[in-house]
Amino acid sequence: MIEIIPELPDNIVAAKAHGKITAEDYKKTFIPVIEQKLAAHKKIRLLYQLGDDFSGYSLAAVFQDAKVGLAHWNGFDKIAVVTDVHWVADACKFFGAFIPCPVMVFPNAKLDEAKAWIEG
């Protein structure tokens, strides 16, 4: 499940992943919010946290993630990923080098720091 966190400024999509993330989570929750925010703002910022109960992605969810990223390649101003899952952190650091905006990875214990960075 992907939970949208509403407490940040309007140009920021903040989401928290719980359990196993599926393509339906992207289609019903995540992608509509991203597209809504991009309709209102030229560029948006993304704060994406993998909660302690995160257990992985389905293959179809990985495809949806890539699809939304490619469809809105230049639509992001900053991306913060908050996770204690080492392979996700490593993948974000690697692929972040190819994304045309700053990408930072934070451990869950530094969620407040990630929020400050994404808002700054």
Secondary structure, DSSP 4 states (H G I P E B T S, - for coil): -EEE-TTS-TTEEEEEEEEEE-HHHIIIIIHHHHHHHHHH-SSEEEEEEEEEEEEEE-HHHHHHHHHHHHHTTT-EEEEEEE---HHHHHHHHHHHTTSSS-EEEE-GGGHHHHHHHHH-
